[in-house]
Amino acid sequence: MKNNKIVLLLAVVLLLVKAPVCAQQAKEAQGASSSVAATAQPPGESSNAKRQNADLEWEIDRLNAELKEMYAKHLKLLQDYQRMLKSPCPQKEELYVELGDAYIKAKLYAGAISAYEGALELNPRNAKAHFSLGLLYQQHLKDGPKALVHFKECLKSEPEFAQKGDAEYFIKMLEKNADFSDPK
């Protein structure tokens, strides 16, 4: 009920802003129901007040319907969002990996690390995220130890990974060219 009063007030304010009328005509449009007040007016103004009253009622109905529609739409969006948060979404981790790839293309490596780690938070066994992090650390950040960890995790997570041969090659190359592969 309180919302209806607010909508009514907003509609009245809106109409007063759009089509200003004098204070007397506004009073008549809102509450002139007695025939005495109507007969005291000149005939042109009485029909004008009735027309304005009808316009106000139409505008209030329109705004009320629009408000209900907006409320329903936002309520549905909130419910959908809550459902998404409660249910696992397999596309989320893929989106993080794609975002990481885009960051690499833009040479924004910190953003790429963040995106790939986001995918790994959702699924620590995401082979593509591990492989991409391995490439990032090896090729762009020149951090062999971190690259090696991610290439190994990639193969451990998904032994039949599509780029298994590349991961194995990078592991051999990194282990051959560095002392960090077997800490003592």
N, C-alpha and C positions, 0 to 999 in steps of 0.2 A: 504494500500500500504506500509506503514511504517513497519507493521508486516511482510510482505513478505520479505522486505529487511533484517530485523533482522533474519528471518528464514534462508534466503540465506546465510547470514554471519555466522550464527551458523553451518550450514551444511558445509560450506567451512572450518571453523575452525576444526570441528569434523573430516572431512576427512584428513585434514593436520596433525592432531594429530595421527589418526589411521594409515595412510600410508604416511609418509613424502616423499616429492619429492623436488627436487632442485628448486630454484626460477625460473629458465628458463622454466622448465617443467610446473610449476604452471601457469606462464603467458600464455604459449601456450594452456594449458587446458582451461583457462578462455576466451581467446580472439583470438586465432590463427584461423582466418577465411580466411585470404588471402592466395591465392595459392602460392604466392612468398615465404612466410614464410614456408609453408609446403614443398616446393621443396628445400629449403635451408637446411632442416633437412635430416639426414640419414633416409632411409625407416623405420627402426625399431622404431625410436623415434617418427616419425609421427603417426604411428598406435598406439603407446603407448599413445601419447597425446590425440588422438581421444577416446581411450578406457577410459582414465582418465576423459575426458570431459563427456562421456556418464555415467560413474560411478557417477560423481558429480551431473549431472542432475537427475539421478535416486535417489540418496540420498536426494537431495533437495525435490523432489516430495514426497518421503516417509516421510520425516520429516514434510513437509507441511500438508500432510494428517493426520499424527499423531497429530500434533498441532491442527488442526481443530476438530478432534475427541475428544481430551482432552478438548478443549474449549466448545464444545457442551455438553459434560458430566458434566463439572463443572457448566455451565449455567443451566442445568436441575436440578442439586442438589440445586443450589441457589434458583431457582424458587420453588422447592418442599419445601425447608426450609421456605421460605417466606410464602407460603400457609399454612404450619403447624402453623406458628406463628399467622397468621390471623384467623385461624379457631380453635374452641375449640376441644380439643382432650381428650375424656373421659378416655383413657388409661393412660394419664399422672398422674392423681391423684392415680390410682391403682398402677402405678409404684412407686410413692412416698411411698405408704403404704407398698409395698413389700420391698422397700429399707429400710424403718424403721424397718420392721421385721428382715431383714438381719443384721442391725446394732445391734438390741437387741441380736440376737444369738451370735454376736461377742463381746457382752458386751461393745459396744460403744454407750452409752446412749445419749450423746450430739448429735451424728449424727442421732440417731433415732428420737430425739425430732425435729431436723431440718427437717428430711424427712416427718414426720407426719404433721408438721406445713406447709410444702410445699404443701401437699395434701389439707390441710384446706384453704390455700390461694386460690387454684383453686376452691374448693367447700367447703365453711364453714359448710355445712350440711353433710359431709362425716362421717357417723356413725362409720365405721370401724376405721378411723383415730382417732376419739374421743375415742372409746373403747380402742384402742391400747395405746393411750396416758394415759388413765385412769389406765390401767394395769401397764404401765411403772412407772407412778408416785406412784402408790400404792405399787407394789411388789419390785421394784428395787431402787427407789429413796426415798421411805418412806415419800412422801409428800401427806398426806391425803386430804388437801384442794384442791389441783390441781386435784387429782384423782377424787374427788367427782364432781367437775365442769365438767370434761370430760365425766364421766359416765352419768350425767344428760343430757348433750348436746347430747350424743349418742342417748338416748331414745327420746329426743325432736326432733332430726333430722329425726329419722326413728323409729316410734313407733313399728313397726313389725320387728325390727332388729333380725337377726338370733340368736344372743347371748343375747337377751333381758333378759332372766332369770338370766344369769350371771351378767349383768349390774345392774339389780334390787337388786340382792343379795349383790353386792359390795356396792351399795348405802346404803342399810339398815345397813350393817355391819359398814360402815364408819360413818354414822349418829349416830349409837348406841354407838360407841366407842370413839366419839370425841365431843367436845363442839363447834367446828367450823362450824357445819351445820346450826346453827341459830344465826348469830351474832346480838348482841343487841346494 
